Amino acid sequence: MIHITTILFIGGTEIVFILFIVVLVFGADKIPDIARGLGKGMRALKDATNDIKHEVTKSAQENNLMDTDGVAKNIEQELNEVKDEIEDFSGSIKRKMK
């Protein structure tokens, strides 16, 4: 049985076909330059996102917004309250249906 890998909903044959078209359009000697440029671009994008994450985290810590334990407890408490209200409501509906 032939197993074809799928990347982002593109099968192996489509990837080979796209690579063939790239070789025809750009030529074999330009492909390393194109790949190098794409790699540098992806690295720059990754560095920029890491910088943004770092700045947001730093700003949140400076403004005391990073209290994850307190936030988690508040969310858990609110979820339990909603759960209790739903159980009370569904209990009254079940009683009326009997």
N, CA, C and O atoms as a printed pandas DataFrame, in Angstrom:
     atom_number atom_name residue_name chain_id  residue_number  x_coord  y_coord  z_coord
0              1         N          MET        A               1    0.850   -1.181    0.000
1              2        CA          MET        A               1    0.000    0.000    0.000
2              3         C          MET        A               1    0.888    1.235    0.000
3              4         O          MET        A               1    1.854    1.303    0.761
4              5         N          ILE        A               2    0.586    2.176   -0.813
5              6        CA          ILE        A               2    1.352    3.414   -0.904
6              7         C          ILE        A               2    0.773    4.421    0.069
7              8         O          ILE        A               2   -0.427    4.695    0.059
8              9         N          HIS        A               3    1.654    4.978    0.923
9             10        CA          HIS        A               3    1.223    5.961    1.911
10            11         C          HIS        A               3    1.730    7.327    1.483
11            12         O          HIS        A               3    2.939    7.553    1.445
12            13         N          ILE        A               4    0.826    8.235    1.162
13            14        CA          ILE        A               4    1.191    9.579    0.720
14            15         C          ILE        A               4    0.982   10.533    1.881
15            16         O          ILE        A               4   -0.104   10.598    2.458
16            17         N          THR        A               5    2.038   11.279    2.222
17            18        CA          THR        A               5    1.922   12.234    3.317
18            19         C          THR        A               5    1.134   13.459    2.869
19            20         O          THR        A               5    1.194   13.869    1.710
20            21         N          THR        A               6    0.402   14.027    3.807
21            22        CA          THR        A               6   -0.404   15.203    3.523
22            23         C          THR        A               6    0.060   16.339    4.424
23            24         O          THR        A               6    0.096   16.201    5.646
24            25         N          ILE        A               7    0.416   17.465    3.806
25            26        CA          ILE        A               7    0.833   18.647    4.547
26            27         C          ILE        A               7   -0.103   19.781    4.151
27            28         O          ILE        A               7   -0.155   20.178    2.987
28            29         N          LEU        A               8   -0.832   20.290    5.117
29            30        CA          LEU        A               8   -1.762   21.396    4.883
30            31         C          LEU        A               8   -2.716   21.093    3.727
31            32         O          LEU        A               8   -2.924   21.932    2.850
32            33         N          PHE        A               9   -3.285   19.905    3.732
33            34        CA          PHE        A               9   -4.251   19.467    2.733
34            35         C          PHE        A               9   -3.649   19.384    1.334
35            36         O          PHE        A               9   -4.381   19.429    0.345
36            37         N          ILE        A              10   -2.322   19.263    1.238
37            38        CA          ILE        A              10   -1.654   19.088   -0.048
38            39         C          ILE        A              10   -0.960   17.740    0.010
39            40         O          ILE        A              10   -0.173   17.482    0.921
40            41         N          GLY        A              11   -1.245   16.887   -0.948
41            42        CA          GLY        A              11   -0.647   15.566   -0.973
42            43         C          GLY        A              11    0.759   15.590   -1.531
43            44         O          GLY        A              11    1.252   16.628   -1.973
44            45         N          GLY        A              12    1.401   14.430   -1.505
45            46        CA          GLY        A              12    2.771   14.311   -1.984
46            47         C          GLY        A              12    2.913   14.611   -3.471
47            48         O          GLY        A              12    3.882   15.242   -3.892
48            49         N          THR        A              13    1.945   14.160   -4.264
49            50        CA          THR        A              13    2.036   14.409   -5.705
50            51         C          THR        A              13    1.902   15.894   -6.026
51            52         O          THR        A              13    2.550   16.396   -6.945
52            53         N          GLU        A              14    1.058   16.597   -5.267
53            54        CA          GLU        A              14    0.921   18.038   -5.497
54            55         C          GLU        A              14    2.206   18.777   -5.147
55            56         O          GLU        A              14    2.597   19.715   -5.841
56            57         N          ILE        A              15    2.868   18.347   -4.056
57            58        CA          ILE        A              15    4.135   18.973   -3.658
58            59         C          ILE        A              15    5.187   18.762   -4.729
59            60         O          ILE        A              15    5.917   19.691   -5.075
60            61         N          VAL        A              16    5.272   17.537   -5.262
61            62        CA          VAL        A              16    6.234   17.252   -6.332
62            63         C          VAL        A              16    5.929   18.105   -7.552
63            64         O          VAL        A              16    6.843   18.647   -8.174
64            65         N          PHE        A              17    4.663   18.230   -7.897
65            66        CA          PHE        A              17    4.274   19.036   -9.058
66            67         C          PHE        A              17    4.632   20.510   -8.840
67            68         O          PHE        A              17    5.133   21.162   -9.756
68            69         N          ILE        A              18    4.385   21.036   -7.653
69            70        CA          ILE        A              18    4.726   22.433   -7.349
70            71         C          ILE        A              18    6.231   22.637   -7.425
71            72         O          ILE        A              18    6.690   23.641   -7.970
72            73         N          LEU        A              19    7.012   21.693   -6.881
73            74        CA          LEU        A              19    8.472   21.792   -6.964
74            75         C          LEU        A              19    8.952   21.747   -8.410
75            76         O          LEU        A              19    9.889   22.459   -8.772
76            77         N          PHE        A              20    8.330   20.929   -9.229
77            78        CA          PHE        A              20    8.678   20.853  -10.645
78            79         C          PHE        A              20    8.426   22.192  -11.339
79            80         O          PHE        A              20    9.255   22.653  -12.122
80            81         N          ILE        A              21    7.287   22.811  -11.052
81            82        CA          ILE        A              21    6.958   24.114  -11.639
82            83         C          ILE        A              21    7.951   25.171  -11.159
83            84         O          ILE        A              21    8.377   26.018  -11.944
84            85         N          VAL        A              22    8.322   25.130   -9.881
85            86        CA          VAL        A              22    9.287   26.100   -9.338
86            87         C          VAL        A              22   10.630   25.952  -10.043
87            88         O          VAL        A              22   11.268   26.950  -10.379
88            89         N          VAL        A              23   11.065   24.715  -10.270
89            90        CA          VAL        A              23   12.333   24.488  -10.976
90            91         C          VAL        A              23   12.243   25.010  -12.407
91            92         O          VAL        A              23   13.198   25.606  -12.905
92            93         N          LEU        A              24   11.119   24.797  -13.070
93            94        CA          LEU        A              24   10.963   25.287  -14.443
94            95         C          LEU        A              24   10.960   26.811  -14.505
95            96         O          LEU        A              24   11.564   27.401  -15.401
96            97         N          VAL        A              25   10.284   27.446  -13.556
97            98        CA          VAL        A              25   10.149   28.902  -13.598
98            99         C          VAL        A              25   11.435   29.601  -13.183
99           100         O          VAL        A              25   11.887   30.517  -13.869
100          101         N          PHE        A              26   12.035   29.180  -12.064
101          102        CA          PHE        A              26   13.179   29.893  -11.518
102          103         C          PHE        A              26   14.517   29.285  -11.913
103          104         O          PHE        A              26   15.528   29.987  -11.900
104          105         N          GLY        A              27   14.556   28.048  -12.251
105          106        CA          GLY        A              27   15.815   27.393  -12.575
106          107         C          GLY        A              27   16.443   26.808  -11.328
107          108         O          GLY        A              27   16.223   27.293  -10.218
108          109         N          ALA        A              28   17.228   25.759  -11.522
109          110        CA          ALA        A              28   17.822   25.043  -10.402
110          111         C          ALA        A              28   18.845   25.887   -9.650
111          112         O          ALA        A              28   19.053   25.670   -8.456
112          113         N          ASP        A              29   19.490   26.844  -10.317
113          114        CA          ASP        A              29   20.525   27.636   -9.655
114          115         C          ASP        A              29   19.954   28.715   -8.743
115          116         O          ASP        A              29   20.657   29.196   -7.854
116          117         N          LYS        A              30   18.708   29.104   -8.938
117          118        CA          LYS        A              30   18.090   30.153   -8.108
118          119         C          LYS        A              30   17.357   29.603   -6.883
119          120         O          LYS        A              30   17.066   30.357   -5.954
120          121         N          ILE        A              31   17.060   28.327   -6.866
121          122        CA          ILE        A              31   16.276   27.742   -5.768
122          123         C          ILE        A              31   16.965   27.898   -4.415
123          124         O          ILE        A              31   16.282   28.240   -3.450
124          125         N          PRO        A              32   18.282   27.669   -4.280
125          126        CA          PRO        A              32   18.908   27.885   -2.958
126          127         C          PRO        A              32   18.797   29.334   -2.485
127          128         O          PRO        A              32   18.606   29.579   -1.294
128          129         N          ASP        A              33   18.912   30.288   -3.396
129          130        CA          ASP        A              33   18.768   31.698   -3.009
130          131         C          ASP        A              33   17.348   31.996   -2.534
131          132         O          ASP        A              33   17.152   32.716   -1.556
132          133         N          ILE        A              34   16.376   31.445   -3.226
133          134        CA          ILE        A              34   14.971   31.643   -2.842
134          135         C          ILE        A              34   14.711   31.009   -1.475
135          136         O          ILE        A              34   14.062   31.614   -0.621
136          137         N          ALA        A              35   15.217   29.790   -1.268
137          138        CA          ALA        A              35   15.020   29.107    0.017
138          139         C          ALA        A              35   15.700   29.868    1.148
139          140         O          ALA        A              35   15.154   29.970    2.247
140          141         N          ARG        A              36   16.889   30.401    0.882
141          142        CA          ARG        A              36   17.607   31.172    1.890
142          143         C          ARG        A              36   16.818   32.429    2.258
143          144         O          ARG        A              36   16.705   32.778    3.432
144          145         N          GLY        A              37   16.277   33.100    1.247
145          146        CA          GLY        A              37   15.471   34.293    1.503
146          147         C          GLY        A              37   14.216   33.980    2.296
147          148         O          GLY        A              37   13.847   34.722    3.207
148          149         N          LEU        A              38   13.552   32.870    1.945
149          150        CA          LEU        A              38   12.363   32.456    2.700
150          151         C          LEU        A              38   12.722   32.112    4.141
151          152         O          LEU        A              38   11.976   32.440    5.063
152          153         N          GLY        A              39   13.861   31.452    4.338
153          154        CA          GLY        A              39   14.303   31.111    5.692
154          155         C          GLY        A              39   14.577   32.351    6.525
155          156         O          GLY        A              39   14.197   32.419    7.694
156          157         N          LYS        A              40   15.243   33.340    5.914
157          158        CA          LYS        A              40   15.515   34.590    6.631
158          159         C          LYS        A              40   14.220   35.322    6.969
159          160         O          LYS        A              40   14.083   35.887    8.054
160          161         N          GLY        A              41   13.271   35.309    6.034
161          162        CA          GLY        A              41   11.982   35.953    6.280
162          163         C          GLY        A              41   11.211   35.285    7.403
163          164         O          GLY        A              41   10.624   35.960    8.247
164          165         N          MET        A              42   11.213   33.959    7.413
165          166        CA          MET        A              42   10.518   33.230    8.474
166          167         C          MET        A              42   11.190   33.462    9.815
167          168         O          MET        A              42   10.511   33.583   10.835
168          169         N          ARG        A              43   12.525   33.527    9.827
169          170        CA          ARG        A              43   13.253   33.790   11.079
170          171         C          ARG        A              43   12.928   35.190   11.605
171          172         O          ARG        A              43   12.733   35.381   12.805
172          173         N          ALA        A              44   12.873   36.166   10.691
173          174        CA          ALA        A              44   12.539   37.531   11.100
174          175         C          ALA        A              44   11.118   37.592   11.671
175          176         O          ALA        A              44   10.871   38.290   12.655
176          177         N          LEU        A              45   10.191   36.863   11.055
177          178        CA          LEU        A              45    8.814   36.825   11.545
178          179         C          LEU        A              45    8.744   36.178   12.923
179          180         O          LEU        A              45    8.026   36.658   13.800
180          181         N          LYS        A              46    9.488   35.088   13.119
181          182        CA          LYS        A              46    9.511   34.413   14.417
182          183         C          LYS        A              46   10.107   35.324   15.490
183          184         O          LYS        A              46    9.588   35.398   16.604
184          185         N          ASP        A              47   11.199   36.017   15.153
185          186        CA          ASP        A              47   11.811   36.940   16.104
186          187         C          ASP        A              47   10.858   38.072   16.475
187          188         O          ASP        A              47   10.785   38.475   17.635
188          189         N          ALA        A              48   10.123   38.586   15.477
189          190        CA          ALA        A              48    9.179   39.671   15.744
190          191         C          ALA        A              48    8.051   39.204   16.663
191          192         O          ALA        A              48    7.663   39.929   17.579
192          193         N          THR        A              49    7.522   38.005   16.430
193          194        CA          THR        A              49    6.451   37.508   17.298
194          195         C          THR        A              49    6.968   37.253   18.707
195          196         O          THR        A              49    6.260   37.510   19.681
196          197         N          ASN        A              50    8.193   36.752   18.827
197          198        CA          ASN        A              50    8.765   36.547   20.162
198          199         C          ASN        A              50    8.969   37.876   20.878
199          200         O          ASN        A              50    8.737   37.968   22.083
200          201         N          ASP        A              51    9.398   38.904   20.153
201          202        CA          ASP        A              51    9.557   40.232   20.753
202          203         C          ASP        A              51    8.218   40.781   21.241
203          204         O          ASP        A              51    8.138   41.363   22.322
204          205         N          ILE        A              52    7.172   40.594   20.442
205          206        CA          ILE        A              52    5.841   41.070   20.829
206          207         C          ILE        A              52    5.356   40.326   22.072
207          208         O          ILE        A              52    4.821   40.939   22.996
208          209         N          LYS        A              53    5.545   38.998   22.095
209          210        CA          LYS        A              53    5.154   38.215   23.276
210          211         C          LYS        A              53    5.897   38.701   24.512
211          212         O          LYS        A              53    5.310   38.853   25.583
212          213         N          HIS        A              54    7.187   38.940   24.353
213          214        CA          HIS        A              54    8.007   39.389   25.476
214          215         C          HIS        A              54    7.528   40.745   25.988
215          216         O          HIS        A              54    7.425   40.948   27.197
216          217         N          GLU        A              55    7.235   41.672   25.081
217          218        CA          GLU        A              55    6.776   43.004   25.485
218          219         C          GLU        A              55    5.421   42.943   26.175
219          220         O          GLU        A              55    5.199   43.635   27.168
220          221         N          VAL        A              56    4.514   42.120   25.657
221          222        CA          VAL        A              56    3.187   41.992   26.273
222          223         C          VAL        A              56    3.319   41.390   27.663
223          224         O          VAL        A              56    2.684   41.864   28.605
224          225         N          THR        A              57    4.139   40.348   27.803
225          226        CA          THR        A              57    4.342   39.717   29.107
226          227         C          THR        A              57    4.977   40.691   30.083
227          228         O          THR        A              57    4.568   40.779   31.241
228          229         N          LYS        A              58    5.974   41.419   29.612
229          230        CA          LYS        A              58    6.659   42.395   30.465
230          231         C          LYS        A              58    5.693   43.483   30.928
231          232         O          LYS        A              58    5.696   43.863   32.099
232          233         N          SER        A              59    4.873   43.979   30.017
233          234        CA          SER        A              59    3.903   45.017   30.355
234          235         C          SER        A              59    2.867   44.490   31.343
235          236         O          SER        A              59    2.484   45.190   32.280
236          237         N          ALA        A              60    2.416   43.253   31.132
237          238        CA          ALA        A              60    1.435   42.667   32.043
238          239         C          ALA        A              60    2.023   42.475   33.432
239          240         O          ALA        A              60    1.336   42.690   34.431
240          241         N          GLN        A              61    3.283   42.073   33.505
241          242        CA          GLN        A              61    3.924   41.904   34.811
242          243         C          GLN        A              61    4.109   43.243   35.510
243          244         O          GLN        A              61    3.941   43.334   36.726
244          245         N          GLU        A              62    4.454   44.281   34.759
245          246        CA          GLU        A              62    4.632   45.606   35.353
246          247         C          GLU        A              62    3.319   46.157   35.896
247          248         O          GLU        A              62    3.315   46.892   36.883
248          249         N          ASN        A              63    2.208   45.806   35.258
249          250        CA          ASN        A              63    0.903   46.297   35.676
250          251         C          ASN        A              63    0.166   45.306   36.567
251          252         O          ASN        A              63   -1.031   45.461   36.809
252          253         N          ASN        A              64    0.873   44.289   37.057
253          254        CA          ASN        A              64    0.311   43.265   37.947
254          255         C          ASN        A              64   -0.898   42.563   37.342
255          256         O          ASN        A              64   -1.875   42.290   38.040
256          257         N          LEU        A              65   -0.835   42.274   36.061
257          258        CA          LEU        A              65   -1.924   41.566   35.396
258          259         C          LEU        A              65   -1.617   40.087   35.214
259          260         O          LEU        A              65   -2.429   39.350   34.653
260          261         N          MET        A              66   -0.460   39.647   35.679
261          262        CA          MET        A              66   -0.041   38.261   35.468
262          263         C          MET        A              66   -0.422   37.352   36.620
263          264         O          MET        A              66    0.177   36.287   36.769
264          265         N          ASP        A              67   -1.371   37.718   37.424
265          266        CA          ASP        A              67   -1.815   36.899   38.543
266          267         C          ASP        A              67   -2.688   35.773   38.003
267          268         O          ASP        A              67   -3.915   35.834   38.090
268          269         N          THR        A              68   -2.057   34.754   37.448
269          270        CA          THR        A              68   -2.805   33.677   36.810
270          271         C          THR        A              68   -3.553   32.828   37.817
271          272         O          THR        A              68   -4.620   32.300   37.502
272          273         N          ASP        A              69   -3.019   32.682   39.026
273          274        CA          ASP        A              69   -3.709   31.871   40.030
274          275         C          ASP        A              69   -5.041   32.506   40.417
275          276         O          ASP        A              69   -6.061   31.823   40.514
276          277         N          GLY        A              70   -5.021   33.820   40.636
277          278        CA          GLY        A              70   -6.251   34.522   40.992
278          279         C          GLY        A              70   -7.259   34.507   39.864
279          280         O          GLY        A              70   -8.457   34.337   40.091
280          281         N          VAL        A              71   -6.773   34.684   38.656
281          282        CA          VAL        A              71   -7.667   34.666   37.490
282          283         C          VAL        A              71   -8.270   33.287   37.323
283          284         O          VAL        A              71   -9.470   33.163   37.078
284          285         N          ALA        A              72   -7.457   32.247   37.452
285          286        CA          ALA        A              72   -7.957   30.880   37.315
286          287         C          ALA        A              72   -8.999   30.568   38.383
287          288         O          ALA        A              72  -10.006   29.920   38.096
288          289         N          LYS        A              73   -8.766   31.021   39.605
289          290        CA          LYS        A              73   -9.739   30.785   40.681
290          291         C          LYS        A              73  -11.041   31.514   40.402
291          292         O          LYS        A              73  -12.119   30.963   40.623
292          293         N          ASN        A              74  -10.954   32.755   39.915
293          294        CA          ASN        A              74  -12.170   33.505   39.586
294          295         C          ASN        A              74  -12.953   32.824   38.475
295          296         O          ASN        A              74  -14.179   32.737   38.545
296          297         N          ILE        A              75  -12.264   32.346   37.459
297          298        CA          ILE        A              75  -12.940   31.671   36.345
298          299         C          ILE        A              75  -13.578   30.379   36.831
299          300         O          ILE        A              75  -14.713   30.068   36.469
300          301         N          GLU        A              76  -12.852   29.626   37.650
301          302        CA          GLU        A              76  -13.395   28.380   38.171
302          303         C          GLU        A              76  -14.633   28.636   39.032
303          304         O          GLU        A              76  -15.605   27.883   38.965
304          305         N          GLN        A              77  -14.595   29.695   39.838
305          306        CA          GLN        A              77  -15.732   30.043   40.676
306          307         C          GLN        A              77  -16.939   30.419   39.821
307          308         O          GLN        A              77  -18.058   29.983   40.095
308          309         N          GLU        A              78  -16.716   31.220   38.795
309          310        CA          GLU        A              78  -17.823   31.614   37.913
310          311         C          GLU        A              78  -18.393   30.410   37.177
311          312         O          GLU        A              78  -19.608   30.301   37.015
312          313         N          LEU        A              79  -17.524   29.504   36.728
313          314        CA          LEU        A              79  -18.005   28.298   36.048
314          315         C          LEU        A              79  -18.841   27.436   36.985
315          316         O          LEU        A              79  -19.867   26.890   36.579
316          317         N          ASN        A              80  -18.407   27.313   38.230
317          318        CA          ASN        A              80  -19.190   26.532   39.194
318          319         C          ASN        A              80  -20.550   27.172   39.459
319          320         O          ASN        A              80  -21.549   26.467   39.599
320          321         N          GLU        A              81  -20.593   28.501   39.529
321          322        CA          GLU        A              81  -21.873   29.187   39.722
322          323         C          GLU        A              81  -22.807   28.935   38.547
323          324         O          GLU        A              81  -23.990   28.656   38.742
324          325         N          VAL        A              82  -22.288   29.031   37.338
325          326        CA          VAL        A              82  -23.108   28.785   36.142
326          327         C          VAL        A              82  -23.563   27.334   36.113
327          328         O          VAL        A              82  -24.709   27.053   35.762
328          329         N          LYS        A              83  -22.687   26.415   36.474
329          330        CA          LYS        A              83  -23.031   24.993   36.509
330          331         C          LYS        A              83  -24.165   24.746   37.502
331          332         O          LYS        A              83  -25.106   24.009   37.208
332          333         N          ASP        A              84  -24.069   25.365   38.677
333          334        CA          ASP        A              84  -25.131   25.208   39.673
334          335         C          ASP        A              84  -26.453   25.777   39.172
335          336         O          ASP        A              84  -27.505   25.173   39.382
336          337         N          GLU        A              85  -26.409   26.928   38.516
337          338        CA          GLU        A              85  -27.635   27.526   37.982
338          339         C          GLU        A              85  -28.254   26.639   36.917
339          340         O          GLU        A              85  -29.475   26.486   36.869
340          341         N          ILE        A              86  -27.420   26.049   36.056
341          342        CA          ILE        A              86  -27.939   25.163   35.011
342          343         C          ILE        A              86  -28.550   23.917   35.632
343          344         O          ILE        A              86  -29.602   23.454   35.193
344          345         N          GLU        A              87  -27.897   23.374   36.647
345          346        CA          GLU        A              87  -28.454   22.193   37.317
346          347         C          GLU        A              87  -29.778   22.523   37.990
347          348         O          GLU        A              87  -30.709   21.720   37.931
348          349         N          ASP        A              88  -29.884   23.688   38.629
349          350        CA          ASP        A              88  -31.147   24.097   39.247
350          351         C          ASP        A              88  -32.238   24.244   38.188
351          352         O          ASP        A              88  -33.369   23.799   38.383
352          353         N          PHE        A              89  -31.887   24.872   37.068
353          354        CA          PHE        A              89  -32.856   25.096   36.002
354          355         C          PHE        A              89  -33.285   23.779   35.367
355          356         O          PHE        A              89  -34.474   23.553   35.142
356          357         N          SER        A              90  -32.317   22.911   35.079
357          358        CA          SER        A              90  -32.663   21.633   34.452
358          359         C          SER        A              90  -33.420   20.741   35.428
359          360         O          SER        A              90  -34.244   19.930   35.004
360          361         N          GLY        A              91  -33.162   20.875   36.709
361          362        CA          GLY        A              91  -33.902   20.091   37.702
362          363         C          GLY        A              91  -35.366   20.476   37.724
363          364         O          GLY        A              91  -36.238   19.614   37.837
364          365         N          SER        A              92  -35.646   21.790   37.614
365          366        CA          SER        A              92  -37.049   22.209   37.615
366          367         C          SER        A              92  -37.745   21.761   36.341
367          368         O          SER        A              92  -38.937   21.456   36.367
368          369         N          ILE        A              93  -37.033   21.715   35.242
369          370        CA          ILE        A              93  -37.641   21.245   33.977
370          371         C          ILE        A              93  -37.918   19.769   34.072
371          372         O          ILE        A              93  -38.971   19.315   33.624
372          373         N          LYS        A              94  -36.998   18.993   34.647
373          374        CA          LYS        A              94  -37.219   17.555   34.766
374          375         C          LYS        A              94  -38.408   17.251   35.669
375          376         O          LYS        A              94  -39.168   16.318   35.407
376          377         N          ARG        A              95  -38.570   18.037   36.735
377          378        CA          ARG        A              95  -39.708   17.829   37.625
378          379         C          ARG        A              95  -41.018   18.133   36.923
379          380         O          ARG        A              95  -42.009   17.435   37.138
380          381         N          LYS        A              96  -41.042   19.160   36.087
381          382        CA          LYS        A              96  -42.286   19.528   35.389
382          383         C          LYS        A              96  -42.663   18.496   34.326
383          384         O          LYS        A              96  -43.844   18.299   34.042
384          385         N          MET        A              97  -41.664   17.840   33.739
385          386        CA          MET        A              97  -41.952   16.877   32.673
386          387         C          MET        A              97  -42.494   15.576   33.226
387          388         O          MET        A              97  -43.157   14.839   32.496
388          389         N          LYS        A              98  -42.240   15.265   34.485
389          390        CA          LYS        A              98  -42.728   13.996   35.069
390          391         C          LYS        A              98  -44.152   14.078   35.393
391          392         O          LYS        A              98  -44.729   13.111   35.889
